[in-house]
Amino acid sequence: MINVTPQDIQFMVEDITADLACMLVEKQHYSIEQAIDVVYKSKTYEALSRPETGLYSQSSGYVYEYLQQELGI
């Protein structure tokens, strides 16, 4: 079993968050400012930030699907 530290989790959350913002820019043509704002205010980010959900261990594409559903896009 792999021991994942809180720092590891934080790194994974930050990496996925950056990917989500980039996906919104590329796929939905948001400005980078809009994309960052949308991600950080989303319920998806809230869930991603809670280690007990395990969402941080999923791929960015998987988490993006949750964000798309939340945003209705």
Secondary structure, 3 states (H helix, E strand, C coil): CCCCCHHHHHHHHHHHHHHHHHHHHHHHCCCHHHHHHHHHCCHHHHHHCCHHHCHHHCCHHHHHHHHHHHHCC
